[in-house]
Amino acid sequence: MDAGGGRKRDYGVTPIDVMASMSGLDFIRAMFAGELPAPPIMQTIEPFDEVAELGLIVMHSAPGLRHYNPIGSVHGGYAATLLDSAMGLAVQSMLKPGQGYTTLEFKISFIRGMSQDSGVVRTEGRTLNVGRRAATAEARITDSSGRLLAHATTTCLVFELPTGTAAAS
């Protein structure tokens, strides 16, 4: 059983042609529903109870011993992956069919450390602005008491996805 209530998640990469045929929000909702594979990086953070709305992504995760660094706390890369994922997906939720994005830069501030005793953390990503060529977003990680653990901002490049790239069978 996993943290998501027993649902087994498939991991993989969705072909670009499939992604390009859907709005960003529809793509994310299909991924969260298990109709499309989750990207393999999600195995690292194992999100559950995900919500996708226009410009808003919420997901929960539980830091564990496997996320520890050599100094005995949860590695900053765990928070970075949560924050970058939430911000990127928030941007993607606003895209039209045929549009893609990539992260140009992001900045993280770590406020409080996490441990395997932190329990479930909530990551919320929101768009600030989505234009024709660039998008900005922010994200926050909070604990079950609502205390801020980390926050971040990002700038993403928005572009047209290449089509006709699916491999011939």
ZIGI-V430195 format. One record per residue. BURIAL is I if it has 16 or more other ideal C-beta (glycine too) atoms within 10 Angstrom, else O. D_FIRST is the distance of its C-alpha to the first C-alpha in Angstrom with 2 decimals. Layout:
burial:BURIAL d_first:D_FIRST
burial:BURIAL d_first:D_FIRST
//
This chain:
burial:O d_first:0.00
burial:O d_first:3.79
burial:O d_first:6.94
burial:I d_first:8.00
burial:O d_first:6.79
burial:O d_first:4.36
burial:O d_first:7.30
burial:O d_first:7.82
burial:I d_first:10.79
burial:O d_first:13.95
burial:O d_first:16.23
burial:O d_first:19.98
burial:O d_first:23.30
burial:I d_first:24.72
burial:O d_first:28.39
burial:O d_first:30.89
burial:O d_first:32.65
burial:O d_first:29.60
burial:I d_first:29.04
burial:I d_first:32.81
burial:O d_first:32.92
burial:I d_first:30.78
burial:I d_first:31.33
burial:I d_first:29.19
burial:I d_first:27.59
burial:O d_first:26.81
burial:I d_first:25.36
burial:I d_first:23.01
burial:I d_first:21.93
burial:I d_first:21.29
burial:I d_first:19.21
burial:I d_first:17.16
burial:O d_first:16.80
burial:O d_first:15.59
burial:O d_first:19.07
burial:I d_first:20.00
burial:O d_first:18.18
burial:I d_first:17.29
burial:O d_first:19.63
burial:O d_first:18.52
burial:O d_first:19.43
burial:I d_first:16.46
burial:O d_first:14.29
burial:O d_first:16.32
burial:I d_first:15.55
burial:I d_first:12.17
burial:I d_first:13.62
burial:I d_first:12.25
burial:O d_first:14.45
burial:I d_first:17.08
burial:O d_first:20.54
burial:I d_first:23.41
burial:O d_first:26.97
burial:O d_first:30.28
burial:I d_first:30.63
burial:I d_first:27.53
burial:I d_first:23.97
burial:I d_first:21.53
burial:I d_first:18.09
burial:I d_first:16.03
burial:I d_first:14.55
burial:I d_first:14.09
burial:I d_first:16.45
burial:I d_first:15.68
burial:O d_first:17.86
burial:O d_first:17.27
burial:I d_first:19.19
burial:I d_first:22.17
burial:O d_first:25.69
burial:O d_first:28.47
burial:O d_first:29.70
burial:O d_first:26.62
burial:I d_first:25.12
burial:I d_first:22.77
burial:I d_first:24.58
burial:O d_first:26.40
burial:O d_first:24.94
burial:I d_first:21.58
burial:I d_first:23.55
burial:O d_first:25.71
burial:I d_first:22.91
burial:I d_first:21.54
burial:I d_first:25.12
burial:I d_first:26.37
burial:I d_first:23.52
burial:I d_first:24.07
burial:I d_first:27.82
burial:I d_first:27.85
burial:I d_first:25.68
burial:I d_first:27.92
burial:I d_first:30.88
burial:I d_first:29.39
burial:I d_first:28.81
burial:I d_first:32.59
burial:I d_first:33.59
burial:O d_first:35.29
burial:O d_first:34.64
burial:O d_first:36.01
burial:I d_first:35.51
burial:I d_first:33.43
burial:I d_first:33.28
burial:O d_first:32.89
burial:O d_first:32.88
burial:O d_first:36.40
burial:O d_first:35.76
burial:I d_first:33.69
burial:O d_first:34.37
burial:I d_first:31.99
burial:O d_first:32.92
burial:O d_first:30.77
burial:O d_first:31.52
burial:O d_first:29.27
burial:O d_first:27.12
burial:I d_first:23.40
burial:O d_first:21.68
burial:O d_first:18.31
burial:O d_first:19.68
burial:I d_first:20.27
burial:O d_first:17.11
burial:O d_first:16.08
burial:I d_first:18.88
burial:I d_first:20.21
burial:I d_first:21.93
burial:I d_first:24.56
burial:I d_first:26.76
burial:I d_first:30.02
burial:I d_first:32.82
burial:O d_first:36.25
burial:O d_first:38.26
burial:I d_first:37.75
burial:O d_first:40.96
burial:O d_first:42.11
burial:O d_first:41.63
burial:O d_first:39.70
burial:I d_first:37.01
burial:I d_first:36.07
burial:I d_first:32.99
burial:I d_first:31.66
burial:I d_first:28.32
burial:I d_first:27.33
burial:I d_first:24.46
burial:I d_first:24.51
burial:O d_first:22.76
burial:O d_first:21.82
burial:O d_first:25.55
burial:O d_first:26.64
burial:O d_first:28.22
burial:O d_first:28.76
burial:I d_first:27.13
burial:I d_first:28.31
burial:I d_first:29.95
burial:I d_first:31.25
burial:I d_first:33.49
burial:I d_first:33.80
burial:I d_first:36.30
burial:I d_first:35.25
burial:O d_first:37.50
burial:I d_first:37.32
burial:O d_first:38.58
burial:O d_first:38.86
burial:I d_first:36.35
burial:O d_first:38.04
burial:O d_first:37.90
burial:O d_first:38.58
burial:O d_first:36.58
burial:O d_first:34.21
burial:O d_first:34.90
burial:O d_first:36.90
burial:O d_first:35.38
//
